[in-house]
């Protein structure tokens, strides 16, 4: 994409996402969500779904600028770009789910539909995406239509904790890529997914987790976890065992599970490296790096001054820069992974 067109598309996307709102104030309010949650939880006045929706409404356009249309992490191999690694990872998921033409699949927390479009196109299935963010749903619909997939994809705007618009036993397969990690009630999230899957259906999940190296008694470890929770809008970060127990409590059988960031299947590159050094396509690779993120902030501030971007846009980039530094800290310390992946099955007989 040429820089001028990219700039024009980003400006248009930001104006649509922000809708004339006070972006700087919204970022400030988001930055305080952890304090708000601690004050209001005891009175049942805090809605974490609203916090997660605001996070994606604010950040999606800039996430796409740096990370592409598939807003998830993937295991990296030496010499492979981030973009290619995400394609390989999605094809692994397609294989594990044993997708066949004609199946109906639910994408739980579909983002702007990057994986959805691959899943719909390659194995020839129909995909229904679930997303609480109107901003992301609208963009997913536009991109699906542009890809010629409007007839086999759908984006339903609702909270995956309550998919009451969908009947029981609707889907042959399901997947949730870095979405159920946002659920304040993980058992509740898996139970609702269980409900909409047919008996015998498979579910692929990719969770953000604290690894076995995390020490709750270590002050630095706790500080990194707090920073990750704050920047990614996570109410908590589960361990591998907690994810599996939540699946089983909801009724699933865990078929397999593994941290693909530490699987040891051949040479690998740390999953967080793209946020440390440029890797992959020149433009987006530089923007992901620390220097690129800082340069983007200054460029956005200039664009704000010229009226090209909404005021407060640079504050969103600063938020994402802080979050990227938390990812790198957690990954390099070996205490956090976004690549705990599992395959679970809804039993034929409940």
C-alpha positions in Angstrom: 0.0 0.0 0.0 1.4 3.4 -1.0 2.1 5.8 1.9 -0.4 8.4 0.7 -3.2 5.9 0.4 -2.3 4.3 3.8 -2.4 7.8 5.4 -5.7 8.5 3.8 -7.2 5.2 4.9 -5.9 5.6 8.4 -7.3 9.1 8.7 -10.7 7.9 7.5 -10.7 4.9 9.8 -9.8 6.9 12.8 -12.5 9.5 12.2 -15.0 6.7 11.8 -13.8 4.9 15.0 -13.6 8.0 17.2 -16.8 9.7 15.9 -15.8 13.2 17.0 -15.3 12.1 20.6 -12.7 13.5 23.0 -10.1 10.8 22.4 -7.6 12.1 24.9 -10.2 11.9 27.6 -11.2 8.4 26.6 -7.6 7.3 26.8 -7.3 8.9 30.2 -10.4 7.1 31.4 -9.2 3.8 30.0 -5.8 4.3 31.7 -7.7 4.4 35.0 -9.8 1.3 34.4 -7.9 -0.9 37.0 -8.5 1.7 39.7 -12.2 1.9 38.7 -12.6 -1.8 38.7 -11.1 -2.1 42.2 -13.4 0.6 43.6 -16.6 -0.6 42.0 -16.3 -4.4 41.9 -17.6 -4.8 45.5 -20.7 -2.9 44.5 -21.2 -4.8 41.2 -20.9 -1.5 39.4 -18.0 -2.3 37.1 -18.6 -3.8 33.6 -15.4 -5.3 32.3 -16.9 -6.0 28.9 -17.3 -2.2 28.4 -13.6 -1.7 29.2 -12.5 -4.4 26.7 -14.8 -2.9 24.0 -13.4 0.6 24.6 -9.8 -0.8 24.3 -10.5 -2.2 20.9 -12.6 0.8 19.8 -9.7 3.1 20.6 -6.8 0.9 19.4 -7.9 -1.2 16.5 -6.9 1.2 13.7 -3.4 1.5 15.0 -3.1 -2.2 15.8 -3.9 -2.9 12.1 -1.3 -0.3 11.0 1.4 -2.1 12.9 0.2 -5.7 13.0 -2.0 -6.3 10.0 -5.5 -7.6 9.7 -4.9 -10.6 11.9 -4.6 -9.2 15.4 -3.0 -12.1 17.1 0.4 -13.5 17.9 1.9 -16.6 16.3 5.0 -18.9 16.8 7.9 -17.4 14.7 10.5 -19.3 12.8 13.9 -18.0 11.7 13.7 -16.1 8.4 9.9 -16.0 8.4 8.0 -12.8 8.5 5.3 -12.1 11.1 2.8 -12.0 8.3 3.8 -15.4 7.0 3.9 -16.9 10.5 0.3 -15.8 11.2 -0.8 -17.5 8.0 1.0 -20.7 9.0 -0.5 -20.5 12.5 -4.1 -20.1 11.1 -3.6 -23.1 8.8 -2.5 -25.1 11.8 -5.8 -24.2 13.5 -7.7 -25.1 10.4 -6.0 -28.5 10.4 -6.6 -29.1 14.1 -10.3 -28.3 13.7 -10.6 -30.7 10.8 -12.7 -28.2 8.9 -14.6 -29.5 5.9 -16.6 -27.6 3.2 -20.2 -26.8 4.3 -19.5 -26.6 8.0 -20.7 -23.7 10.0 -18.1 -22.2 12.3 -18.2 -19.6 15.1 -15.3 -17.1 15.5 -15.5 -16.0 19.1 -14.1 -12.5 19.4 -13.4 -12.1 15.6 -11.6 -8.7 15.7 -11.7 -7.3 12.2 -11.9 -10.7 10.6 -8.4 -11.6 9.5 -8.6 -15.3 10.5 -12.3 -15.4 9.6 -11.5 -14.6 6.0 -8.9 -17.3 5.7 -11.1 -19.9 7.4 -14.0 -19.0 5.1 -11.9 -19.1 2.0 -9.5 -22.0 2.3 -11.6 -24.9 3.8 -14.8 -23.5 2.3 -16.9 -23.1 5.4 -19.4 -20.5 6.6 -18.1 -18.3 9.5 -20.1 -16.2 12.0 -17.9 -13.8 14.0 -18.9 -12.6 17.4 -17.7 -9.2 18.5 -18.9 -6.7 21.1 -17.2 -3.8 19.3 -19.3 -2.0 16.7 -16.1 -0.4 15.3 -14.5 -3.7 14.7 -17.7 -5.4 13.4 -18.2 -2.7 10.8 -14.6 -2.9 9.6 -14.8 -6.7 9.4 -18.0 -6.5 7.3 -16.4 -4.0 4.9 -13.2 -6.1 4.5 -15.2 -9.3 4.1 -17.3 -7.7 1.4 -14.1 -6.4 -0.4 -12.7 -9.9 -0.3 -15.8 -11.3 -1.9 -16.8 -13.2 1.2 -19.9 -11.4 2.3 -22.1 -14.4 1.4 -20.2 -16.8 3.6 -19.3 -14.6 6.6 -21.3 -12.7 9.1 -20.3 -10.5 12.0 -22.8 -10.5 14.9 -22.3 -7.6 17.4 -22.8 -9.1 20.8 -20.9 -10.1 23.9 -19.6 -13.7 23.8 -20.6 -14.1 27.4 -24.3 -13.8 26.2 -24.9 -15.2 22.7 -28.6 -15.5 23.3 -29.3 -14.5 19.7 -27.8 -17.9 18.7 -29.7 -21.1 19.3 -28.2 -24.1 21.0 -26.2 -26.6 18.9 -25.7 -24.2 16.0 -22.1 -24.6 15.0 -20.0 -27.6 13.8 -16.7 -26.0 15.0 -15.5 -23.0 16.9 -12.4 -21.0 17.6 -11.4 -18.2 20.0 -8.1 -16.5 19.3 -6.9 -14.3 22.2 -10.5 -13.4 23.1 -11.6 -15.5 26.1 -8.6 -14.2 28.0 -10.6 -11.0 28.3 -13.5 -12.8 30.0 -14.0 -11.8 33.7 -15.7 -15.3 34.1 -13.8 -17.8 32.1 -16.0 -20.7 33.0 -19.0 -18.7 31.9 -17.4 -17.8 28.6 -16.6 -21.4 27.8 -20.0 -22.6 28.9 -21.7 -20.2 26.5 -19.4 -21.4 23.7 -20.2 -25.0 24.7 -23.9 -24.2 24.4 -23.8 -23.0 20.8 -21.6 -25.9 19.6 -23.1 -29.1 18.4 -22.4 -32.3 20.3 -19.0 -33.7 19.1 -17.8 -30.3 17.9 -14.2 -29.2 18.3 -13.0 -25.8 19.7 -9.6 -24.3 19.1 -8.5 -21.7 21.7 -5.5 -19.4 22.0 -5.1 -17.9 25.5 -2.8 -15.4 27.1 -1.4 -17.0 30.2 1.1 -16.7 32.9 3.6 -19.6 32.6 4.9 -21.9 35.2 7.9 -19.6 35.7 5.7 -16.9 37.1 6.4 -16.4 40.8 3.6 -14.5 42.6 6.1 -13.8 45.4 8.5 -12.0 43.0 7.9 -8.2 43.0 9.1 -7.8 39.5 6.9 -10.6 38.2 3.9 -9.1 39.9 4.6 -5.7 38.4 4.9 -7.1 34.9 1.6 -9.0 35.3 -0.1 -5.8 36.5 1.2 -3.9 33.5 0.0 -6.6 31.1 -3.4 -6.7 32.7 -3.6 -2.9 32.6 -2.5 -2.5 29.0 -4.4 -5.4 27.4 -7.6 -4.9 29.4 -7.3 -8.3 31.1 -9.2 -8.7 34.4 -6.8 -11.4 35.4 -4.3 -13.7 33.5 -4.9 -17.4 34.0 -2.4 -20.2 34.3 -2.4 -23.2 31.9 -4.1 -25.3 34.6 -6.8 -22.7 35.2 -7.7 -22.6 31.5 -8.0 -26.4 31.3 -10.0 -26.6 34.5 -12.4 -23.9 33.2 -12.9 -25.8 30.0 -13.6 -29.0 31.9 -16.0 -27.3 34.3 -17.9 -25.9 31.3 -18.2 -29.5 30.0 -15.5 -29.8 27.4 -13.0 -32.6 27.0 -9.4 -31.2 26.6 -8.0 -33.1 23.6 -4.6 -31.4 23.6 -3.0 -28.2 24.9 0.5 -26.7 24.6 2.3 -23.4 24.9 3.4 -23.0 21.3 5.9 -20.3 22.4 7.9 -23.0 24.1 7.0 -26.2 22.3 10.6 -26.9 21.2 9.6 -28.2 17.7 12.7 -27.0 15.8 14.4 -23.6 15.8 12.2 -20.7 16.8 12.3 -16.9 17.4 10.7 -15.3 20.5 7.1 -14.4 19.8 7.8 -10.8 21.1 10.8 -10.1 18.8 8.7 -8.1 16.3 8.2 -5.5 19.1 12.0 -5.3 19.7 13.6 -5.3 16.2 12.2 -4.8 12.7 11.1 -8.1 11.1 9.0 -8.8 8.0 7.5 -6.2 5.6 9.5 -2.9 5.8 6.8 -0.4 6.7 4.8 -2.3 9.4 8.0 -4.0 10.7 9.6 -0.7 11.5 6.4 0.7 13.1 6.3 -2.3 15.4 9.8 -1.6 16.8 10.5 0.7 19.7 12.0 3.4 17.5 9.2 3.0 15.0 6.6 3.4 17.7 8.2 6.6 18.9 8.4 7.9 15.4 4.8 7.1 14.8 3.8 9.0 17.9 5.6 12.1 16.7 4.2 11.8 13.2 0.7 11.4 14.5 1.1 14.5 16.7 2.1 16.5 13.6 -0.9 15.0 11.7 -3.1 16.1 14.6 -1.7 19.6 14.4 -2.5 19.7 10.7 -6.0 18.4 11.2 -5.4 15.1 9.3 -6.0 12.9 12.4 -8.4 13.4 15.3 -6.9 15.1 18.4 -5.8 12.5 21.0 -4.7 10.0 18.4 -1.1 10.1 19.6 -2.3 9.2 23.1 -3.6 6.0 21.7 -0.2 5.2 20.1 1.4 6.0 23.5 -0.9 3.5 25.2 0.0 0.8 22.6 3.7 1.6 23.0 3.4 1.0 26.8 1.5 -2.2 26.2 4.2 -3.4 23.7 6.9 -2.8 26.3 4.8 -4.9 28.8 4.6 -7.8 26.3 8.4 -7.7 25.8 9.0 -7.6 29.5 6.7 -10.6 30.2 8.0 -12.6 27.2 11.7 -12.0 27.9 11.2 -12.9 31.5 9.6 -16.1 30.4 6.6 -15.6 32.7 3.9 -14.7 30.1 2.8 -16.2 26.8 0.0 -15.3 24.3 0.3 -18.8 22.7 -1.2 -21.3 25.0 -3.3 -23.2 22.5 -5.7 -26.0 23.0 -8.2 -28.2 21.2 -11.3 -29.2 23.2 -14.3 -31.3 22.3 -17.9 -31.0 23.3 -18.8 -34.6 24.1 -21.4 -36.4 21.9 -23.4 -37.1 25.0 -23.6 -34.3 27.6 
